[in-house]
Amino acid sequence: MSGHSGGFEDASATNELPYDEWNPMEIAKFEVALEAIGLAIAAYSSRIWAEEHKDDPDPAAIAALTAAQGDLARVRRELKSTDRAQIADVLARYPKLADDIEAGRI
């Protein structure tokens, strides 16, 4: 037993980090990274909706946007709270990505 009370020796707020490594700031960064990816996914949803509601929607554009959105959903599903490098990358890139998607630059 590692000296923790309550039987939490192997417990984790994320089910990935050992209790001894749990750090509220790291968990907060993970949650913000998930949110940043979610905003980019939502931006794609907005673009897909706009394209679908044009007088002459472009099926190829819809397919490309949907595929890109799916790629982001996969990144979000695969993001691990223990992968600090990936979390840092998401936090550095994805807020701007969401803006670029929404503005139609991507």
MIGU-687997 format. One record per residue: residue number from 1; chain; x, y, z of N, C-alpha, C in turn. Coordinates in pm, whole numbers, plus 50000, padded with zeros to 5 digits. Example, Ala and Ser with C-alpha at 12.3 -4.5 7.8 and 13.67 -1.06 7.14 Angstrom:
2
@k: 1 | c: A | nu: 51319 | nv: 49431 | nw: 50780 | cau: 51230 | cav: 49550 | caw: 50780 | cu: 51320 | cv: 49670 | cw: 50780
@k: 2 | c: A | nu: 51285 | nv: 49775 | nw: 50708 | cau: 51367 | cav: 49894 | caw: 50714 | cu: 51290 | cv: 50003 | cw: 50787
***
This chain:
106
@k: 1 | c: A | nu: 50083 | nv: 49882 | nw: 50000 | cau: 50000 | cav: 50000 | caw: 50000 | cu: 50088 | cv: 50124 | cw: 50000
@k: 2 | c: A | nu: 50051 | nv: 50224 | nw: 49924 | cau: 50136 | cav: 50341 | caw: 49908 | cu: 50108 | cv: 50451 | cw: 50009
@k: 3 | c: A | nu: 50021 | nv: 50425 | nw: 50106 | cau: 49998 | cav: 50525 | caw: 50208 | cu: 49879 | cv: 50614 | cw: 50181
@k: 4 | c: A | nu: 49810 | nv: 50595 | nw: 50070 | cau: 49691 | cav: 50675 | caw: 50041 | cu: 49574 | cv: 50617 | cw: 50117
@k: 5 | c: A | nu: 49489 | nv: 50700 | nw: 50168 | cau: 49372 | cav: 50652 | caw: 50241 | cu: 49257 | cv: 50630 | cw: 50146
@k: 6 | c: A | nu: 49164 | nv: 50547 | nw: 50188 | cau: 49042 | cav: 50529 | caw: 50111 | cu: 49054 | cv: 50434 | cw: 49995
@k: 7 | c: A | nu: 49164 | nv: 50363 | nw: 49979 | cau: 49176 | cav: 50267 | caw: 49871 | cu: 49194 | cv: 50328 | cw: 49735
@k: 8 | c: A | nu: 49251 | nv: 50445 | nw: 49725 | cau: 49266 | cav: 50514 | caw: 49598 | cu: 49404 | cv: 50495 | cw: 49536
@k: 9 | c: A | nu: 49478 | nv: 50393 | nw: 49578 | cau: 49614 | cav: 50375 | caw: 49529 | cu: 49621 | cv: 50374 | cw: 49377
@k: 10 | c: A | nu: 49525 | nv: 50313 | nw: 49312 | cau: 49526 | cav: 50302 | caw: 49166 | cu: 49418 | cv: 50387 | cw: 49101
@k: 11 | c: A | nu: 49352 | nv: 50470 | nw: 49177 | cau: 49241 | cav: 50549 | caw: 49124 | cu: 49293 | cv: 50669 | cw: 49046
@k: 12 | c: A | nu: 49211 | nv: 50715 | nw: 48953 | cau: 49246 | cav: 50831 | caw: 48874 | cu: 49120 | cv: 50902 | cw: 48830
@k: 13 | c: A | nu: 49127 | nv: 51031 | nw: 48824 | cau: 49013 | cav: 51110 | caw: 48777 | cu: 48985 | cv: 51082 | cw: 48630
@k: 14 | c: A | nu: 49085 | nv: 51034 | nw: 48558 | cau: 49067 | cav: 51008 | caw: 48414 | cu: 49077 | cv: 50861 | cw: 48379
@k: 15 | c: A | nu: 49095 | nv: 50776 | nw: 48479 | cau: 49113 | cav: 50633 | caw: 48457 | cu: 49237 | cv: 50601 | cw: 48376
@k: 16 | c: A | nu: 49327 | nv: 50696 | nw: 48361 | cau: 49451 | cav: 50673 | caw: 48288 | cu: 49573 | cv: 50706 | cw: 48372
@k: 17 | c: A | nu: 49564 | nv: 50808 | nw: 48453 | cau: 49679 | cav: 50850 | caw: 48533 | cu: 49679 | cv: 50778 | cw: 48667
@k: 18 | c: A | nu: 49791 | nv: 50722 | nw: 48707 | cau: 49800 | cav: 50668 | caw: 48841 | cu: 49774 | cv: 50779 | cw: 48943
@k: 19 | c: A | nu: 49719 | nv: 50744 | nw: 49055 | cau: 49684 | cav: 50844 | caw: 49156 | cu: 49801 | cv: 50934 | cw: 49190
@k: 20 | c: A | nu: 49921 | nv: 50877 | nw: 49202 | cau: 50037 | cav: 50955 | caw: 49241 | cu: 50073 | cv: 51061 | cw: 49137
@k: 21 | c: A | nu: 50030 | nv: 51045 | nw: 49013 | cau: 50065 | cav: 51139 | caw: 48907 | cu: 49951 | cv: 51236 | cw: 48875
@k: 22 | c: A | nu: 49839 | nv: 51223 | nw: 48943 | cau: 49724 | cav: 51310 | caw: 48914 | cu: 49761 | cv: 51452 | cw: 48948
@k: 23 | c: A | nu: 49740 | nv: 51539 | nw: 48854 | cau: 49775 | cav: 51679 | caw: 48870 | cu: 49658 | cv: 51760 | cw: 48816
@k: 24 | c: A | nu: 49595 | nv: 51841 | nw: 48898 | cau: 49478 | cav: 51916 | caw: 48853 | cu: 49505 | cv: 52003 | cw: 48730
@k: 25 | c: A | nu: 49624 | nv: 52060 | nw: 48718 | cau: 49655 | cav: 52144 | caw: 48602 | cu: 49662 | cv: 52060 | cw: 48475
@k: 26 | c: A | nu: 49721 | nv: 51942 | nw: 48484 | cau: 49729 | cav: 51854 | caw: 48367 | cu: 49590 | cv: 51808 | cw: 48324
@k: 27 | c: A | nu: 49505 | nv: 51777 | nw: 48419 | cau: 49368 | cav: 51737 | caw: 48388 | cu: 49293 | cv: 51853 | cw: 48325
@k: 28 | c: A | nu: 49315 | nv: 51974 | nw: 48377 | cau: 49250 | cav: 52092 | caw: 48318 | cu: 49296 | cv: 52113 | cw: 48174
@k: 29 | c: A | nu: 49424 | nv: 52096 | nw: 48148 | cau: 49475 | cav: 52109 | caw: 48011 | cu: 49411 | cv: 52006 | cw: 47919
@k: 30 | c: A | nu: 49396 | nv: 51884 | nw: 47968 | cau: 49332 | cav: 51778 | caw: 47891 | cu: 49188 | cv: 51816 | cw: 47858
@k: 31 | c: A | nu: 49114 | nv: 51866 | nw: 47956 | cau: 48976 | cav: 51906 | caw: 47932 | cu: 48966 | cv: 52022 | cw: 47833
@k: 32 | c: A | nu: 49056 | nv: 52118 | nw: 47843 | cau: 49057 | cav: 52231 | caw: 47750 | cu: 49092 | cv: 52182 | cw: 47609
@k: 33 | c: A | nu: 49184 | nv: 52087 | nw: 47600 | cau: 49219 | cav: 52031 | caw: 47469 | cu: 49098 | cv: 51962 | cw: 47406
@k: 34 | c: A | nu: 49024 | nv: 51885 | nw: 47486 | cau: 48903 | cav: 51822 | caw: 47434 | cu: 48804 | cv: 51927 | cw: 47384
@k: 35 | c: A | nu: 48791 | nv: 52035 | nw: 47460 | cau: 48700 | cav: 52142 | caw: 47421 | cu: 48747 | cv: 52210 | cw: 47292
@k: 36 | c: A | nu: 48877 | nv: 52231 | nw: 47278 | cau: 48930 | cav: 52294 | caw: 47156 | cu: 48900 | cv: 52208 | cw: 47034
@k: 37 | c: A | nu: 48917 | nv: 52078 | nw: 47047 | cau: 48883 | cav: 51988 | caw: 46936 | cu: 48734 | cv: 51994 | cw: 46909
@k: 38 | c: A | nu: 48654 | nv: 51996 | nw: 47015 | cau: 48509 | cav: 52005 | caw: 46999 | cu: 48466 | cv: 52131 | cw: 46926
@k: 39 | c: A | nu: 48533 | nv: 52242 | nw: 46951 | cau: 48501 | cav: 52367 | caw: 46881 | cu: 48532 | cv: 52356 | cw: 46732
@k: 40 | c: A | nu: 48642 | nv: 52289 | nw: 46699 | cau: 48675 | cav: 52269 | caw: 46558 | cu: 48572 | cv: 52177 | cw: 46492
@k: 41 | c: A | nu: 48529 | nv: 52074 | nw: 46562 | cau: 48425 | cav: 51985 | caw: 46509 | cu: 48297 | cv: 52064 | cw: 46486
@k: 42 | c: A | nu: 48262 | nv: 52150 | nw: 46581 | cau: 48142 | cav: 52232 | caw: 46567 | cu: 48154 | cv: 52329 | cw: 46449
@k: 43 | c: A | nu: 48273 | nv: 52381 | nw: 46427 | cau: 48294 | cav: 52471 | caw: 46314 | cu: 48269 | cv: 52397 | cw: 46183
@k: 44 | c: A | nu: 48316 | nv: 52272 | nw: 46175 | cau: 48286 | cav: 52192 | caw: 46057 | cu: 48137 | cv: 52168 | cw: 46044
@k: 45 | c: A | nu: 48068 | nv: 52145 | nw: 46153 | cau: 47923 | cav: 52125 | caw: 46147 | cu: 47854 | cv: 52247 | cw: 46087
@k: 46 | c: A | nu: 47899 | nv: 52363 | nw: 46128 | cau: 47843 | cav: 52488 | caw: 46074 | cu: 47867 | cv: 52500 | cw: 45924
@k: 47 | c: A | nu: 47988 | nv: 52469 | nw: 45881 | cau: 48021 | cav: 52474 | caw: 45737 | cu: 47941 | cv: 52371 | cw: 45659
@k: 48 | c: A | nu: 47927 | nv: 52251 | nw: 45714 | cau: 47849 | cav: 52146 | caw: 45646 | cu: 47705 | cv: 52190 | cw: 45632
@k: 49 | c: A | nu: 47648 | nv: 52243 | nw: 45739 | cau: 47509 | cav: 52289 | caw: 45735 | cu: 47493 | cv: 52398 | cw: 45630
@k: 50 | c: A | nu: 47585 | nv: 52494 | nw: 45628 | cau: 47577 | cav: 52604 | caw: 45532 | cu: 47583 | cv: 52552 | cw: 45388
@k: 51 | c: A | nu: 47673 | nv: 52457 | nw: 45364 | cau: 47686 | cav: 52402 | caw: 45229 | cu: 47560 | cv: 52325 | cw: 45190
@k: 52 | c: A | nu: 47508 | nv: 52247 | nw: 45283 | cau: 47387 | cav: 52168 | caw: 45255 | cu: 47265 | cv: 52256 | cw: 45226
@k: 53 | c: A | nu: 47264 | nv: 52378 | nw: 45278 | cau: 47149 | cav: 52465 | caw: 45260 | cu: 47167 | cv: 52571 | cw: 45151
@k: 54 | c: A | nu: 47271 | nv: 52558 | nw: 45072 | cau: 47287 | cav: 52645 | caw: 44956 | cu: 47186 | cv: 52605 | cw: 44849
@k: 55 | c: A | nu: 47158 | nv: 52697 | nw: 44759 | cau: 47070 | cav: 52665 | caw: 44648 | cu: 47125 | cv: 52551 | cw: 44564
@k: 56 | c: A | nu: 47256 | nv: 52547 | nw: 44549 | cau: 47322 | cav: 52442 | caw: 44472 | cu: 47436 | cv: 52383 | cw: 44554
@k: 57 | c: A | nu: 47405 | nv: 52298 | nw: 44653 | cau: 47511 | cav: 52244 | caw: 44738 | cu: 47611 | cv: 52160 | cw: 44660
@k: 58 | c: A | nu: 47733 | nv: 52164 | nw: 44702 | cau: 47842 | cav: 52090 | caw: 44638 | cu: 47865 | cv: 51960 | cw: 44716
@k: 59 | c: A | nu: 47822 | nv: 51846 | nw: 44661 | cau: 47839 | cav: 51719 | caw: 44733 | cu: 47985 | cv: 51687 | cw: 44766
@k: 60 | c: A | nu: 48078 | nv: 51725 | nw: 44679 | cau: 48219 | cav: 51699 | caw: 44706 | cu: 48267 | cv: 51782 | cw: 44826
@k: 61 | c: A | nu: 48224 | nv: 51905 | nw: 44834 | cau: 48262 | cav: 51990 | caw: 44948 | cu: 48204 | cv: 51933 | cw: 45077
@k: 62 | c: A | nu: 48079 | nv: 51890 | nw: 45072 | cau: 48016 | cav: 51831 | caw: 45190 | cu: 48091 | cv: 51706 | cw: 45234
@k: 63 | c: A | nu: 48128 | nv: 51624 | nw: 45138 | cau: 48202 | cav: 51501 | caw: 45170 | cu: 48338 | cv: 51534 | cw: 45231
@k: 64 | c: A | nu: 48407 | nv: 51632 | nw: 45175 | cau: 48539 | cav: 51670 | caw: 45227 | cu: 48528 | cv: 51727 | cw: 45368
@k: 65 | c: A | nu: 48430 | nv: 51812 | nw: 45389 | cau: 48410 | cav: 51871 | caw: 45522 | cu: 48373 | cv: 51763 | cw: 45624
@k: 66 | c: A | nu: 48287 | nv: 51671 | nw: 45584 | cau: 48245 | cav: 51562 | caw: 45672 | cu: 48362 | cv: 51472 | cw: 45707
@k: 67 | c: A | nu: 48446 | nv: 51443 | nw: 45608 | cau: 48565 | cav: 51360 | caw: 45633 | cu: 48661 | cv: 51430 | cw: 45729
@k: 68 | c: A | nu: 48682 | nv: 51559 | nw: 45709 | cau: 48771 | cav: 51634 | caw: 45797 | cu: 48715 | cv: 51638 | cw: 45939
@k: 69 | c: A | nu: 48584 | nv: 51654 | nw: 45949 | cau: 48519 | cav: 51653 | caw: 46080 | cu: 48538 | cv: 51516 | cw: 46147
@k: 70 | c: A | nu: 48525 | nv: 51411 | nw: 46070 | cau: 48547 | cav: 51277 | caw: 46123 | cu: 48689 | cv: 51256 | cw: 46171
@k: 71 | c: A | nu: 48785 | nv: 51314 | nw: 46099 | cau: 48924 | cav: 51305 | caw: 46142 | cu: 48943 | cv: 51371 | cw: 46279
@k: 72 | c: A | nu: 48878 | nv: 51485 | nw: 46299 | cau: 48889 | cav: 51553 | caw: 46429 | cu: 48821 | cv: 51473 | cw: 46539
@k: 73 | c: A | nu: 48709 | nv: 51410 | nw: 46506 | cau: 48641 | cav: 51326 | caw: 46605 | cu: 48731 | cv: 51210 | cw: 46648
@k: 74 | c: A | nu: 48805 | nv: 51155 | nw: 46552 | cau: 48899 | cav: 51047 | caw: 46585 | cu: 49011 | cv: 51099 | cw: 46675
@k: 75 | c: A | nu: 49064 | nv: 51217 | nw: 46645 | cau: 49169 | cav: 51276 | caw: 46728 | cu: 49116 | cv: 51294 | cw: 46871
@k: 76 | c: A | nu: 48994 | nv: 51343 | nw: 46883 | cau: 48936 | cav: 51364 | caw: 47016 | cu: 48920 | cv: 51232 | cw: 47090
@k: 77 | c: A | nu: 48870 | nv: 51130 | nw: 47021 | cau: 48852 | cav: 50998 | caw: 47084 | cu: 48985 | cv: 50939 | cw: 47130
@k: 78 | c: A | nu: 49090 | nv: 50962 | nw: 47052 | cau: 49219 | cav: 50901 | caw: 47080 | cu: 49310 | cv: 50984 | cw: 47172
@k: 79 | c: A | nu: 49268 | nv: 51105 | nw: 47204 | cau: 49349 | cav: 51189 | caw: 47291 | cu: 49357 | cv: 51126 | cw: 47430
@k: 80 | c: A | nu: 49477 | nv: 51113 | nw: 47479 | cau: 49500 | cav: 51053 | caw: 47611 | cu: 49545 | cv: 51159 | cw: 47710
@k: 81 | c: A | nu: 49492 | nv: 51152 | nw: 47829 | cau: 49530 | cav: 51250 | caw: 47932 | cu: 49676 | cv: 51238 | cw: 47970
@k: 82 | c: A | nu: 49738 | nv: 51127 | nw: 47938 | cau: 49878 | cav: 51105 | caw: 47971 | cu: 49973 | cv: 51152 | cw: 47862
@k: 83 | c: A | nu: 49921 | nv: 51190 | nw: 47746 | cau: 50006 | cav: 51232 | caw: 47634 | cu: 50020 | cv: 51384 | cw: 47635
@k: 84 | c: A | nu: 50112 | nv: 51430 | nw: 47717 | cau: 50128 | cav: 51574 | caw: 47736 | cu: 50171 | cv: 51645 | cw: 47608
@k: 85 | c: A | nu: 50251 | nv: 51578 | nw: 47525 | cau: 50295 | cav: 51640 | caw: 47399 | cu: 50177 | cv: 51661 | cw: 47305
@k: 86 | c: A | nu: 50090 | nv: 51562 | nw: 47294 | cau: 49974 | cav: 51576 | caw: 47207 | cu: 49878 | cv: 51683 | cw: 47261
@k: 87 | c: A | nu: 49861 | nv: 51687 | nw: 47392 | cau: 49775 | cav: 51789 | caw: 47452 | cu: 49831 | cv: 51927 | cw: 47422
@k: 88 | c: A | nu: 49962 | nv: 51944 | nw: 47437 | cau: 50024 | cav: 52073 | caw: 47407 | cu: 50005 | cv: 52111 | cw: 47261
@k: 89 | c: A | nu: 50017 | nv: 52013 | nw: 47172 | cau: 49996 | cav: 52038 | caw: 47029 | cu: 49853 | cv: 52083 | cw: 47002
@k: 90 | c: A | nu: 49758 | nv: 52014 | nw: 47061 | cau: 49616 | cav: 52051 | caw: 47043 | cu: 49593 | cv: 52192 | cw: 47094
@k: 91 | c: A | nu: 49644 | nv: 52223 | nw: 47213 | cau: 49624 | cav: 52356 | caw: 47270 | cu: 49690 | cv: 52466 | cw: 47187
@k: 92 | c: A | nu: 49799 | nv: 52432 | nw: 47120 | cau: 49868 | cav: 52530 | caw: 47037 | cu: 49800 | cv: 52552 | cw: 46903
@k: 93 | c: A | nu: 49740 | nv: 52448 | nw: 46847 | cau: 49691 | cav: 52456 | caw: 46709 | cu: 49539 | cv: 52464 | cw: 46694
@k: 94 | c: A | nu: 49465 | nv: 52398 | nw: 46777 | cau: 49324 | cav: 52380 | caw: 46749 | cu: 49235 | cv: 52502 | cw: 46769
@k: 95 | c: A | nu: 49264 | nv: 52592 | nw: 46864 | cau: 49181 | cav: 52713 | caw: 46869 | cu: 49186 | cv: 52793 | cw: 46739
@k: 96 | c: A | nu: 49304 | nv: 52808 | nw: 46681 | cau: 49316 | cav: 52878 | caw: 46551 | cu: 49251 | cv: 52796 | cw: 46441
@k: 97 | c: A | nu: 49264 | nv: 52664 | nw: 46447 | cau: 49202 | cav: 52578 | caw: 46348 | cu: 49052 | cv: 52601 | cw: 46345
@k: 98 | c: A | nu: 48990 | nv: 52607 | nw: 46462 | cau: 48844 | cav: 52630 | caw: 46468 | cu: 48809 | cv: 52762 | cw: 46401
@k: 99 | c: A | nu: 48887 | nv: 52867 | nw: 46429 | cau: 48862 | cav: 52997 | caw: 46366 | cu: 48878 | cv: 52988 | cw: 46214
@k: 100 | c: A | nu: 48982 | nv: 52919 | nw: 46167 | cau: 49008 | cav: 52907 | caw: 46024 | cu: 48896 | cv: 52828 | cw: 45955
@k: 101 | c: A | nu: 48848 | nv: 52722 | nw: 46020 | cau: 48737 | cav: 52644 | caw: 45963 | cu: 48614 | cv: 52731 | cw: 45951
@k: 102 | c: A | nu: 48581 | nv: 52797 | nw: 46059 | cau: 48460 | cav: 52881 | caw: 46062 | cu: 48466 | cv: 52992 | cw: 45956
@k: 103 | c: A | nu: 48585 | nv: 53048 | nw: 45936 | cau: 48602 | cav: 53157 | caw: 45839 | cu: 48612 | cv: 53106 | cw: 45696
@k: 104 | c: A | nu: 48617 | nv: 52975 | nw: 45678 | cau: 48626 | cav: 52921 | caw: 45543 | cu: 48766 | cv: 52920 | cw: 45487
@k: 105 | c: A | nu: 48866 | nv: 52942 | nw: 45570 | cau: 49005 | cav: 52939 | caw: 45522 | cu: 49055 | cv: 52796 | cw: 45508
@k: 106 | c: A | nu: 48981 | nv: 52704 | nw: 45562 | cau: 49015 | cav: 52561 | caw: 45550 | cu: 48893 | cv: 52489 | cw: 45495
***
